[in-house]
Amino acid sequence: MTPGNRNFQLCELAHKMSATPTSMTEDDWQPLRDLGFDDQACLEVAHIVGIFNYLTRLADGLGLQLDPATLEASETETPLKKIGDANGARTV
């Protein structure tokens, strides 16, 4: 299996788990199992998808908005620049 297929399968599962979680079945996990994901790896995928969904709902529910620098970066596809110490402690 190619890395592209792995990413595709992860995205397919994340989409279904996010959009229609009550329709998930064991068969939905089979493509990941075919790529070598065991129970622990599948659980980790589920946790990551769940956390991202939670954070998005929380931000939307609170009406949070992107700061101007992040909004510009998302619209122009320009990476944010790091400032600060040698470890890049802050991002603008």
Residue pairs with C-beta under 8 A, 6 or more apart in sequence:
1 34
1 35
5 35
6 35
9 31
9 32
9 35
10 32
10 45
12 31
13 28
13 29
13 31
13 32
13 45
13 49
14 45
14 49
16 23
16 24
16 28
17 24
17 28
17 46
17 49
17 50
18 49
18 53
29 37
29 42
32 41
32 42
32 45
33 42
37 45
65 71
66 74
69 80
69 92
70 80
72 78
73 79
73 80
80 91
80 92
81 91
81 92
82 88
82 90
82 91
82 92
83 90
83 91
83 92
84 90
